[in-house]
Amino acid sequence: IRLEAMQISSGLIGLNAAMPALGWLILTPFLPKLHHYFSSKTLMFGFLAFAILGLLGFASSHNFALWLVFRLLFGGGLGMFFRVVEYWLNTETRCENRGQVIGIYSVCFLVGIVIGSLLQPEFGIEGIRSFVLIGLSIIVGGSLLMLISLDTPINRSSSPSLNALWKVTTLAPLAMAGVITYGLFEDVPAYLLSIYTLKVGLGENIAAYTLSAFAIGNLILAIPLGIISDKIGRAPVMVSCAVIGLLGSFIIPLLLGNTALYLIFLAFWGGFIGGLYATSLAFIGDRFSDNDLISANAIFGTVYAVAALLGPIGNGMAMQFWEPHGLMVSCAIVFNGFLFFALFHRQKGGLDAASKNH
């Protein structure tokens, strides 16, 4: 919202939104080595330190070029923090309850998003108050980590190789397709949906609340979708989430005349789309363990980073080319692509196998 107020174009805002993914892309391949030399807790603190550095940069500069660097540090550090958390979760859960536990993790994550995005309009877009609030939340979160044991011993493992990539792609192709889809979409609720809302004339406050609506939907549906995926399999849940994602891309522009209905539907839409990522993550945990899980998690994160790097640029340019509804067209293409892959995978027998053997 601040970049929009600085009259930065949608395409450049998309480029800014891609910077965290560039950080993930640079660092994720080194995670297996880092896991050997450092405990999970140490890695978490290190990545939070990167985020704090980026945050200090935001508060001290209004230069767009520098904001790209600060965005790389801030978003990259937080993204890597969550890669470590998600690896630890997969190692500590069983196939029978993994979807539910990851759903609970998603709820905790989303509580923070809801609180932060609801407070943002109260703090406004000027000054450093919002940055101070974010910094304090990171410090509080880091302090809580000191009370938790996360130092699971990990065997030595090399960085992910082409053979490991082939193994992950072969054993969990639908999970890889799911994370690519969510990576391409990831910037939409976090950044571009608020810009879309501004451009259709709904105002700054409603623009800020779009992320809250999206997060609340995830908050409500994360655990139920996780439990359902534990019961019936990951694949049917993933396909259902993508279908809702596709339909929502066409429905959202029709609801712009009714603010309440618009926000309610965003919550419904967001809840199912968030389920696509959580279920893909659980899928990886189902398929791999021990050192294979370390490499699979790193590959999962790297593929996600590539998609999340390309998504903001493509989505931002789509919105700039056809302002603003090009964003919804871009979303429809992304979810349609996943559904075509799932249909192809089903024809080969892989979807049914994935459902039965999750």
N, C-alpha and C positions, 0 to 999 in steps of 0.2 A: 504494500500500500504506500509506503514511503517512496519507493522507486517510481511508482505511478505519479505521485505528487511532484517528484523531481522531473516529470515529463520524459521519463525513459520509455522507449518503445516496448511493445509486447514481446518482440523478438529478443531484445536485449534482456528483458526481465526473465525470459525463458533461459537465456544463456547463464544468467546469474543463478537461476534455480538448478542448473546442471552442475555447478561447481562442487557441491558435496559428492556427487557421484564420481567426479574425477578424483577426489581424495580417496574414495573407497577403492576405485580401480587401481590406484597407485599402491595402496597399502594392503589390500586384501590378500594378494598372492603371498605376502610375507607372514600371514597369520600362523600357519603351521610352525614355522621356525620360531616366531615370537612366543607361541604357546609352550615351546620346549624350554626356552630360557627364562620366561617370566610366568608367574601365576596369573590366573584369570583376573584376580582382584587388582594386581599391579598393572595389568594391561588396561583395565577399566579406568583406573586413576590417570594413567598416562594419556589416554584418549580424551578424558574430560579436561585435562590441562590444555590440549590443543583447542578445544571448544572455548575455554576461557580466553585464550589469546585472541581468537577470532572475535569474540564478543567485545573485548577491549578495543579492537580495531573499529568495529561498527560505531561504538560510542564516541570515538575520537575523530572520525573522518566522514565527509560527505562526497568523496571522490569515487565515482562509479568504478573506475579501473581498480582502485584499492579494495572496493567492496567485493570484487570478484575474488581477490586473494583472501580476504577475511571470511568470505562465504566458504571457500575451500577449507580453511582451517576449522571454522565453527561446525558446518554441516558434516565435513569429513570426519572430524573427531567424534561427534555424536553418533554418526552412522557406524563407525568402527566399534564404538562402545556397545551398540546394540548387536553387532555381529558376535562379539564375545559373549554377551548375555544369552543370545539364542543358541550358540554352540553349547554352553553350559546347560541350558534347559533340555536340549535334546539328549545330552549324556545322562541326565538325572531322571528321565521319565521313561515309561514303558509304552509299548505300542498301544496297549489297552486304554491308557488314560492320557496319551500325549496330546491329542486334540483338545481335551478339556483343560489341561495345564497350560498349553499355549494360549487358549482362550482367556484364562485368568491373567496371564502375562499381558495379553492385549488389552484387557480391561484396565489394568494398572497403568499401562502406557497411555491409554486414552483418557483416563481421569486427568492426567497432567495436561493433555492437549485441550480438553474441555475447559479446565480452569484457566489456562493461559490465554486461550482465544477469547473467553468471555471477559477477562480482565483487560484485554488490549484496548477496546474502545474507551474504557475508563481512563487509561493512561495516555491515549492519543498517539500520534505518530511523530510528534516533535520532542526534542530534548532527549535525555538519557534515562528517563524513569523506567521505560520498558526494559532496557538493557540491564539496568540494575536489578530489576525483578527476576529476569532470566538468570543472571549471575548468581543471585541468592538461592534460586531453586537448584542450580547445579551444585552449589556448595552444600546445601542441605542434603541433596541426594547422595553426594559423595560421602558425607558424614555418616549417613545411614549404612552405606556399604561397609564401613569399618566394623559394623556390628555383625556382619554376615560372613560365614565361611564359604569361600568360593575357590579354595585352593586345591581343586581336584588334581592329583598327579597325572601327567600326560606323558606318553612315550615320545621318543624322538621321531620326528616325521619330516620329510622333505617338502618343498613347495609343490603345489599341485602341478602335475605334468599333463601332456596331451593324452597319455594313457588313462590317467585318472579322469580327465574330462570326458573321454569316450566311455569310461565305465559308468560315470554318473549319468550321462546322456542316455546310455543304453538301459540302465536299471530304473531310472526315474525320469523318463522323457516328459511326462505330463507335469511333473513338478518343475522341471526346467522351463516348460512353456508357460506355466503359471507365474513363475517369478519374472520371466521376461515381460509378460503382459502387465503385471503389477508395476514393474520397474518403469515401463513406458508411460504408465498412468500416474505414477507416484506424485509427480509435481502438481497435478491438477488440483486436488483438494488443498494442498499445502500452500500453493502460490497462485496459480492461474485462475482458479475458480473465483477467488475474491476480485481479481481484475475483471473477469467476465461479468461479475455482478455489478461492478462499478460501471462498466461500459454499457450495460443495458439500462442504467439509470436508477438502480435500486438504492444507491447511497452507501456511504462509507461504513455506517454501523452494520447494515445488513451484510456488506461484503466481509466484515470481520466475523460475523456470526455464521458464515457458511462453513468455516472449518469446525466450529462448535457443533453445528448440525451433523456434519459428516462424522465427527468423532463420536457423538452421542449414539448414532446409529450403530457404529462399531461396538460401542460400549454395551448396547442392548443385545446385539446378535453374536458377539464373539464367542461367548461360552456355549450358547445353544448350538451354533454351527460346529464348534469343536466337538461337542458331545455327539451330535448327529454323525460327524465324520468318523468318530470312533466306532459307532454302531454299524453304519452302512457302507463305510469306505470313503476314501478321500476323493476319488474321481467324480462320483455323482454330485458331491457338494461343490467341487470346483467348477463343473459344467453349469450347475444352477447359478452360481455366483456370476459367471461370465454372461449368462443369458440375461440376468437382471442388469448387469453393466451395460450390455448392448441396448436393451429396451429403454433404459434410463436416459441414454444419450439422445434419444428421439423425443422423450417425454418432457425433459427439463425445459427446453425452449417454449413449450406450450403452457408452462405454469408461471411465467414471469409476471403475469398480471395479478397474481395472488401471492403476496409475500409469505404468508403463513404456510400455504400449501407448498410453495417452493422450498421452504426450509424443511418441512416435514418430509417431503419426498427426497431431499438431499440426504436426510438421516437414513431413510430406508435404502437408498441407493448405496450410500457409503458403507452401511453395515454388511451388505453382501459382497461388495468389492473388497473390503478389508478381509473377509473370509477367504478370498482367493489366495492372498499371501500367507495367512496363518496356516491354511491347509497344505499349501506347497511346502512350507517349512516342516510341518509334521510328517509329510511324505518322505522328506529327506531323512528324518530321524528314524522312520520305519525301515528304510532300506539299508542304512549303514550304521556301523558301530566302530568304536576304538579309533585307530589311526585312519581308517577309511572315512569315518565321520569327520575327522579334522579336515582331510582333503576335500570331501564332499561339501562341507560347510564353506570352505574357502572358495571353491568353484561356484557354489550357489551364490555367494556374496559377490564374486567377480562378474558373473553373468548379470546379476541384478544391477551392479554398478554400470555396466555397459549400457543396459537398457535405460537406466535412470539418467545416464549422461545424454543419450540420444532423445529420450522422451521430451524433456523440457524444451529443447531446441525445436523439435518437430511440432510440438503442441503450440509453442509460442508463435512460430512462423505461420501455422495454420490459422491461429486467431488473428494474426496481423493481415494475412492474405484475405480472409473473409471475416471481417470484424463485426461482432465477436463470435458468431456461431460456428466459425471454423474449428473452434475448440471442441465442440460436441461432435462434429464430423470426425475429427481426429480420434476421439474416444471410441466412437462407433467402429472405426476401422481396426483399432487395437483389439477390442473384445471379439469382433467378428473373426479376426485372425486366430485367436485362441480356439474359438468354436470350430473353425475349419480344421485346425490341427487335431482337436479332440475327436472329431468325426473320422478323420483319416486314421488316427490311432485306434479307434474302436473297430474300424473295418479290418485292421490287422490283428484284432483280438487283444490288444494291449490294455484297452480301457476296462474291459471286464476283468482281466487278470489283476489290474491295479486295484480294482474295487474289492476283490475277494481276498487279496493278499496284502492289504495295507498294514 
